[in-house]
Amino acid sequence: MAERLSGVADELGTNLPVLSMAWILQHPEISCVIAGASKPGQLENNLKASGFQIPADAIAGIDRITGFHRFERHVG
């Protein structure tokens, strides 16, 4: 799976850490991101991810690769 995701990152001109964080940030159903950084490069990737927009077709491809399924809970 990591190889396929790295391929998506390469196609979009970024790296896997940026792609991963950007994917999380672009899913409104994920309500919280706790990101840590112990090295300057990790902080740089986190900052890059905050402004990196993944196209909708790439998001759908990543969702297929990871098996992500949106969960909705309706109360009432």
Backbone hydrogen bonds, N-H to C=O, Kabsch-Sander energy under -0.5 kcal/mol:
donor,donor_aa,acceptor,acceptor_aa,energy
5,L,1,M,-2.4
6,S,2,A,-2.5
7,G,3,E,-1.8
8,V,4,R,-1.7
9,A,5,L,-2.5
10,D,6,S,-2.6
11,E,7,G,-2.3
12,L,8,V,-1.7
13,G,10,D,-1.3
14,T,9,A,-2.7
19,L,15,N,-2.5
20,S,16,L,-2.9
21,M,17,P,-2.1
22,A,18,V,-2.7
23,W,19,L,-2.5
24,I,20,S,-1.9
25,L,21,M,-2.5
26,Q,22,A,-1.7
27,H,24,I,-1.4
30,I,27,H,-2.0
31,S,29,E,-0.8
35,A,33,V,-0.7
42,Q,39,K,-0.7
43,L,39,K,-1.6
44,E,40,P,-2.4
45,N,41,G,-2.2
46,N,42,Q,-2.2
47,L,43,L,-2.3
48,K,44,E,-2.4
49,A,45,N,-2.3
50,S,46,N,-1.2
51,G,47,L,-0.6
51,G,48,K,-1.2
52,F,48,K,-0.5
52,F,49,A,-0.9
53,Q,51,G,-0.6
54,I,52,F,-0.6
59,I,55,P,-2.4
60,A,56,A,-2.3
61,G,57,D,-1.8
62,I,58,A,-2.7
63,D,59,I,-2.7
64,R,60,A,-2.0
65,I,61,G,-2.5
66,T,62,I,-2.8
67,G,63,D,-1.5
68,F,63,D,-1.5
74,H,72,E,-0.5
75,V,73,R,-0.6
